[in-house]
Amino acid sequence: MAAGPPPPLEPSPLPVFSEEGFGDKFLRKTRENPLVPLGCLCTVGVLTYGLISFKRGNIRQSQLMMRARILAQGFTFAALLGGMVVTAMKSRQ
């Protein structure tokens, strides 16, 4: 075995990041993947309308809205996965 220099005893310094508030982080993430907040808003809107229809006794409309909610959640999940793939591809380059 070839003997090389021993590894350094002191750990390398960690990078220092600037403090990022909630609003700044939210805006940055929204710019990176704008479809996720849009999907979340659609999901909440459809859910709210479905609950209002249920309260009013319009069962058919309520069921339709609950099915639409599932589609909106699927869209949000697909947008989230798509954003993760795009981010991973960017970091490889």
N, C-alpha and C positions, 0 to 999 in steps of 0.2 A: 504494500500500500504506500502510496506517495503521501508524504506528510506535507501539508500546506500550513499556512498561517492559521493560528487559532481564531475562532469566531470572536467578534468584539463582545466584551462583557457588558457594555452599556447599550441599552436598546436605542434604536433610531428614534428621533423625535417624531411625535405625531403631528400631522398637519393641523393647522389652526383654521377653523372656519368662523366666518362672521356670524353673529347672532341673527337669526331670521325669525321674525314674529309670525304669528298665525296668519295674518292677512297677507303678508309678503309670500309666505309659502303657498297659501291657497291660490293667489294670483299666478305664481310661477307654475304650479301644477296644472292650473286651468289653461294656461297658455300652451303647456306641453301636450295636453290631451283634452281638448275642449268638449269632446263627445261624452265624457263621463259625467260632468255636472249637468249637461243637457239631458242625459238619460235619467239621472236622479230626479230632476225636476219633472220630467214626463211621468215617471213612476209615481211620484207623490201626487201629481195632478190627477192621474187616472184613479189612483187609490181614493183620493178625497171625493172625486165625483161618484165613484162606485159606492162609497159609504153613504153619501147623501142620497143616492138613488135607493139604497137599501132602507134608509130611515123613512123615506117617503112611501115605501111600499112597492116600488117599481122593481120587482124581483128580476124580470128579464133584463132590464138595463143594468142592474147591479151585477148579474152574472156575466154579462158582456164586458163590463168594466174590469171585473176581476180577471177575466181571460186576457184583456188588453194589458192589465198590470203585469201579468206573467211575461208577455211579449216585451214590455218596456224594461223589465228586469233583465231579460235575456239580452236585449240590446245594450244595456248598461254593462253587463258582464262581458259581452263581446268587445265593447269599446275599451274596457279595462285591460283585457288580454291583448288586444291589438296595440294599445299604448305601451304595454310592457314589452312586446316583441319589438316595436319600433325603437324604444329606448335601448334595449339590449343590442340591436343591430348598430345603433349609433355609437355605443360604447366600444364595440369591437373595432370600429374603423379608426 
